[in-house]
């Protein structure tokens, strides 16, 4: 069975980080494209909604104070601030993800891995989708080692999560 990797939301967020860090004003319409993206919907909850995403990203873009309503929103805002402060590290995380070949991972049924800019949780696993928190991926600062998750090589980590 095949595994597909979906980076659609991360591509949007990466553009947002780059533009915002360069002082460009990212409009509400673009932010809502991220917040309302179909792939984000399954990870929303009572405490983390499209409005949480909109408020946090708008505050960052407008250089306004962000008042989180809960720890989840606070972590999401903080993760995005951190990303913008170290775009070099974000590139070290994004580049290998974009080209990662997952063909050597065997799964019982087709699996989609959706990489998202999340908050507290490492991942969500539904029937055939693994929602992976981009901010939990660990990149080697020298770019020599493979990406990791919880200190485990990312492909091995995916095998463990999807088999258990």
GIRA-V700740 format. One record per backbone hydrogen bond with DSSP energy under -1.0 kcal/mol. CO is the residue of the C=O (numbers start at 1). NH is the residue of the N-H. E is the energy in kcal/mol with one decimal. If there is no record, write none. Layout:
co=CO nh=NH e=E
co=CO nh=NH e=E
//
This chain:
co=2 nh=111 e=-2.2
co=4 nh=113 e=-3.4
co=6 nh=115 e=-2.2
co=7 nh=11 e=-2.5
co=8 nh=12 e=-1.7
co=9 nh=13 e=-2.7
co=10 nh=14 e=-2.9
co=11 nh=15 e=-1.9
co=12 nh=16 e=-2.3
co=13 nh=17 e=-2.8
co=14 nh=18 e=-2.5
co=15 nh=19 e=-3.1
co=16 nh=20 e=-2.7
co=17 nh=21 e=-2.6
co=18 nh=22 e=-1.3
co=19 nh=24 e=-2.5
co=20 nh=23 e=-1.7
co=27 nh=31 e=-2.1
co=28 nh=32 e=-2.8
co=29 nh=33 e=-1.3
co=30 nh=34 e=-1.4
co=31 nh=35 e=-2.7
co=32 nh=36 e=-2.9
co=34 nh=37 e=-1.3
co=37 nh=40 e=-1.7
co=37 nh=41 e=-1.0
co=40 nh=43 e=-1.7
co=41 nh=44 e=-1.4
co=48 nh=45 e=-2.8
co=49 nh=53 e=-1.8
co=50 nh=54 e=-2.7
co=51 nh=55 e=-2.8
co=52 nh=56 e=-2.3
co=53 nh=57 e=-2.6
co=54 nh=58 e=-2.6
co=55 nh=59 e=-2.3
co=56 nh=60 e=-2.0
co=57 nh=61 e=-2.6
co=58 nh=62 e=-2.7
co=59 nh=64 e=-2.8
co=60 nh=63 e=-1.1
co=70 nh=74 e=-2.1
co=71 nh=75 e=-2.6
co=72 nh=76 e=-2.2
co=73 nh=77 e=-2.5
co=74 nh=78 e=-2.6
co=75 nh=79 e=-3.0
co=76 nh=80 e=-1.9
co=77 nh=81 e=-2.2
co=78 nh=82 e=-2.6
co=79 nh=83 e=-2.2
co=80 nh=84 e=-1.9
co=81 nh=85 e=-1.6
co=82 nh=86 e=-1.2
co=86 nh=90 e=-1.8
co=87 nh=91 e=-2.3
co=88 nh=92 e=-1.8
co=89 nh=93 e=-1.3
co=90 nh=94 e=-3.1
co=91 nh=95 e=-2.5
co=93 nh=97 e=-1.1
co=94 nh=98 e=-2.5
co=95 nh=99 e=-1.0
co=102 nh=105 e=-1.7
co=111 nh=4 e=-2.6
co=112 nh=130 e=-2.8
co=113 nh=6 e=-3.6
co=114 nh=132 e=-2.6
co=116 nh=118 e=-1.2
co=116 nh=134 e=-3.3
co=122 nh=133 e=-2.8
co=124 nh=131 e=-3.4
co=128 nh=112 e=-2.3
co=129 nh=126 e=-3.0
co=130 nh=114 e=-2.7
co=131 nh=124 e=-1.9
co=132 nh=116 e=-2.9
co=133 nh=136 e=-2.0
co=134 nh=137 e=-1.4
co=138 nh=148 e=-2.5
co=140 nh=143 e=-1.9
co=147 nh=154 e=-2.9
co=148 nh=138 e=-3.4
co=149 nh=152 e=-2.1
co=152 nh=149 e=-2.7
co=153 nh=157 e=-2.5
co=154 nh=158 e=-2.6
co=155 nh=159 e=-2.3
co=156 nh=160 e=-2.4
co=157 nh=161 e=-2.7
co=158 nh=162 e=-2.6
co=159 nh=163 e=-1.3
co=160 nh=164 e=-1.3
//
